Amino acid sequence: MKHLIFTALLSLGVANAYCESYLIHNEQEFTAVLPKLKAGDRVKIANGTYTPWSVTISTAATEEQPLTIEAETPGKVIFSGDVSQTVFRLTGSNIILRGITFKDCNLVKVEKRSGVLVELSGSTRCRLTGCTFSKVTAKTQFMPAVIISGMGEFNSVVHCTFSNNVDNMDVTVKVTKESTPSYTMIAHNLFSDKKPVSWKNGNGGECVQIGQDPILLGNISGSSIVWDNRFIRCNGEPEVISNKSSDNSYIKNYLEDCEGEIVMRGGHDCRVDSNIIKGGNSGIRVNGTGHTITHNRISNVKTGIRLMYGMAKSKTETGFYIAASDCVIKFNHIENTTNGIFIGDSKNVDWTGKFDTIRYPSRVMQDVAPFNNSLADNVFVHTGTEVVKQ
């Protein structure tokens, strides 16, 4: 037994002996070490303020020996200025990006390039952690600070801070016809103090967005998990958390004084469980089929849960909105609201001229009522009307 332990420790020591540590001071030094990087290596970026650069890290590391890219001192490596391409693009496996601050960055588009601070593109088990995104401003609508894209899986954004960002989207999981990341984890992050976007239609200010096209691509499953995040005074747009794909989970998040909601804008079969919503506008808005809305605590808003009308029904029909159906609404605690649960919001809204009916072959009248939803064991305290139907 002692021989086995000694052999294991010796093997570990030999493996660690081959790991390298680099201290880099600029983009040129980083680019120079990229071909050398391997599992277990560590790249430290020297303390200082940097003009945004662009590097792609494709190293295939391992769970036992990840590649770590980090600030020399957390919070003292700051990227600031105009960003017209991707600053850090991770395409490999088991890469950790840690402790970087992005402050006063302007996301701009130049020709076909778009500014992105971090993208996990087709990567596997890569982790963005302990990073700060502060006063990031998008100069064009629908520009995220962080993107998870491609056919990657088990990537995560954890323990990061997003504060005082302007006109941008914070974290986006990109769902396309060609590729969808699977099992993305967005957890333990703080999102705060997001002012209303300046864009005319009031869109493009989500804190977390899972999918972009709920009309044509809402049936695509990515199985993302958004868990234990805090959203404080997030007023960028009506959707603080925006779900536009299927089979995702939103669990134990905390929203306080947000003008937006947790929104099932599209997609199906999602789980919204054990979230706390205090103050702000409303709580949870639901379109689509098969969602489970359980154990949420919602207080001091106008309406706790809204089940919406649509232009179509089921997973097989195309509609700009799909009526809420076959959803389970149970064990929620709703307190100090005008309405507890509203079944049938946005009845007969006419969307003529408000979306492209060539691109989206949908009826324009929102006249398909919610149906076949199960409500049970919800608790209402100091609620004007517990359940409203129209």
N, C-alpha and C positions, 0 to 999 in steps of 0.2 A: 504493500500500500504506500509506504514511504517513497519507494522507488517511482511509483506512478505519479505521486504529487510532485516529486523533484523533477521528473521528466516534463510534466505539464508546465511548471514554473519556468523551467529552462527554455521550453518552446516559446512561452510568452515573452520571456526576456529577449530571446533572439529576434522575435517578430518586432518588438518595440525598438530594438537596436537599429533596425533598418528604417524606422520612421524619421522623417526630416521635419525640422521647424524652420520657417522662413519669416523674416521681418521685412515687409516691403513698404516703400515710401511713395510710389506713384504707379500709374497704369503701366508704364513700360516695364518696371520690375515685375509687376504681377504677370504681365503677358509672357515675360521670359521664363517664369517658373511653371507656367501652366502645363507644358508638355512633360514636366518632371513629376507632377503630383501623383500620389498613389495612396492607397488605403493607409490610414493611420497618420498621415502627414497633417501638419498644422501651419496655416498661413495667418500671421498677425499683420494687420494693417497699422502702421505707426500712427500714433496720436497726431491729430491735426485736422485742418479743414481742407476739403478737396473739391475741385470742380468735377462734376459728374463725368465718369469715364464709362467704358463699355467692355465688359469681359464675359466670356462664356466658359463655364466650368463643366467639363464633361467626364470627369474622373469617375470610374466605377470603383467605389470603396465598398466596405462591408459593414454590416451591423456591428460586428465586434470591433472593427477599426474604421470608424468613419473619417472622412476628410473634414477638417474643421477650418472654417474661414471666419476670423473674428477680429474685433477691435483690440488693439493693444491694451486699452483700458475701456471698458464698456461706457458709452456715452461721450467719449472724447475723440471719436473718429466721426467727423461730420461731413456729409455731402450736401452741397448747397449750390444753387444756380439753375440755369436752364438745362432741361433734360430732353433730348430729341431722339434717344434710342434707349435700349435696355441697359441699366447700370450693371446689375448682376443677373446673369442668365444661367440657371442651373439646369443642365440636361443629363447629368449622370445619375449616380445612385449613392445613397447614404452620405450625403453632403450636408453639413450644418453651417448655416450663415448666422452669426451671432453678434449682438452688441453694437450694431451700426446705427448711427443717427442720420436721418434724412430731414433736413430743416430748411425751410424757405426754398424749396425746389419748385420750379415751374415746369409742368409737363406740357410739352409743345409737340406739334406735328410739323415735320419738315419733309416735303415731298411724300414718299410712301412710308416714312419712318415715324413711329410714335414713341413718345417718352414714357418709359416704364421704369420704376425703381428696382423692383425685383420680379423676375418671372421664373417659375418652376415649370419648365417646358418638357413634357415627356419624361420627366424624372421619376425615380422610384425611391421612396423612403427618404426624401430630402426634407430638411426642417429649417424654417425661418423662425428664429427665436430671440427674444430679448432685444429686438430692434425698435426704434422710435421713428415715427413718421409725423412730423409737426409742421404746420403751416405750409403744407403742400398744396399748390394751386394748379388746377387744370385750365389750360388756355383754350381748349376745345372740349366740347361736350363728350361724355361717355369715355373718359380716360381714367383707368384705374391706377392706383399706386402699386398694387401687388396683383399679379395674375398667376393662376395655376391653370396650365393648358396642356394639350396633347394627350397622348395615351398613357400617361403616368399613373402611378397608384401609390397609396399610403404616404402621401406628402402631407406636411402639416405647417400651419402658421400658429405659433403658440407664444404666450407671454410677451406679446408686442403691444405697443401703445400707438394709437392713432388719435391725434388731437389737433383741433383748430384747423383742419384741412378745408379747402375752399373749392367748390365747383367740381370736385372729383368723386370718383368711386374709390373706396378704400381697398377692399379685397374682393376679387372676382374669380370664380371658377368658370372657365370658358368652355361652353358646350357647343360643339358644332356638329354638322352632319357627318364629318369625317372622323372626329376624335372627341373623346370625353375622358377627363381624369376620373379615376375611381378611388373611393375610400379616402377622400381628402378630409383632414381634421383641422378645424378652425376653433381653437380653444384657449381659454384663460387670457384673452386679450381685453384691453380697455379701448373703447371708442368714445370720444367726448367732444363736446362743444363744436358741433358742425352746424354752421349757419345755412339758411335756405340758399339753394343754388340760384345763380343769376339767369339760367337758361329759361327761355320764354315758356316752354311747356312744363317747367318745374321738375324735369326728370334728370337722372344722371348723378344723383347724390347719395346713392345707397352706401351703407357701411359694409354690408355683406351681400353679395349677389351670387346665386348659384344658378347659372344658365342665363341666356340672354334672349332667346326667342321662344316664348311659351306657346305661341300659336302653331308653329310648324315643328318645333323640336321639344315640346313639353313632355312627350312620352319617353324621352331618353333618360335612362337611369344612370346616376353617378354615385349614389350611396354616400354622399358627403355628410359629415357630422359637424354641426355648429353647436358647441357645448361650453357652458360656463363662461360666457363673455359678458362684459358690462358695457352698457350703452347709456351714456349720461348726456342729456341735452343734445341729442342728435336730431337736428331739424332740417337736414339737407333736402329731403323730399318726403313724400308720403310713405315710402317703403324703407324703413331702417334695415330690415332683413328682407330680402326679396328672393322668393323661391320661384324658379321658372323651369324646373326639371323634376324628375320623379325619384321616389325612394330615398329622400333625404331626411335627416333628423335634426330637430332644433330643440335642445334639451338644456334646462337649468340656466338659461340666459336671464340677465337682469336688465330691464329697461326702466329708466327714470327720467321723467319730464321730457320725453321725446315727442315731437309732433308727428312722427311716423309710427308705423305699426310693424308687427311681424306679419308678413303678407305671403300667402300662397297665391301668387299672381297667376301661376299656371302649374302644370305638372300634376302628378297624382301620387297617392299612396305614401304621403309624407307623415312623419311623426312630429307633433308639436307638444312637448310634454314638460311639465314642471318648470315653466318659465314664470318669472315675476315681472309684472308691469305695473309701475306706480306713476300716476300723473301723466300729463301729456294729452294727446288728442284721443286716440282710441287704442284698442288692444290687438286683436288678431282678426285679419281679413282673409276670407277663404273663397277661392274659386278652385275648380277641379274636383276629382273624384277620389274617394277612398282614403281621405286624410283621417288621422286620429288626433284629436285635440283633447288632451287629458291633463288633469292635475295642475293646471295653470292658475296662478293667483293674480287677479287683475283688479286694480282699485283706482279711484279718482280719475276716471276718464269718462268720455261721453257714452261710448258703447263698448262693452267688453269683447264680444265676439260677433262678427258679421258674416253671414252666409249669403253670398252674392248671386244675383241674377246673371245669366250669360246669354250669348248668341247661339250657343249649341250645347249639347250634352254628351257625356261619355268620352271615352278615350279614342273613339274611332271617328268622331266628327271634328271638323275644323271650325273653330270659332275664335274671334278676337278675345272673347272671354268664354270659359266653360262654366256652366252653372254648377254650383256646389251640390254634389250628390254622393250618397253612400258614405258619408262621413260619420265618424263617431265623436260625439261631443259629451264627455262625461267627466265627473269628479273635478270640475273647475270651481274655483271660489271667486265670485265677482262681487265687489263691494263699492259703494258710493259712486254709482254710475246712473246716468239718465235711463239707459236701456241696458239690460243684462245681455241677452242674446237677440240679435236682429236677424230674423229669417226672411230674406228677400230684399236686401238693400240694392240700390241702383236699378229699380224696376222701370222698364220702358225708357231707359236712356237711349237717345238717338245719336249714334256715332257717325252719321253721314258726313263725309269730308274730313274726318279726323284720323283715318288711317288708309293705307294703300290697299284697296280691295283687289288689285291685280296681284300684288305680292301675297296678300293674305285673303284668300277666297272665302270670306266670311260674310254672313248677314250683318247689317249695321244696327239692328234694333236689339237691345239687351232685354229680351222679353221671355226668356226661358227661365222659369222659376226653379229655385233649389228644390230637390226632391229626395226622398228616401234617406234622409239623415236621421241618425239616432241620438236623441238628447235624453240624458238620465243622470240623476244623482249630482246635479250641479247645485251649488249653494249660493244664494243671493242674500246680501246684507245691505240694507239702506239703498235699495235699487228702485228707481221710479217705476219701471215696468220690467218684469223679469224676462219675459219672452215676447217679442214683437213679431208678428207675421204680416206680410203683405205680398 
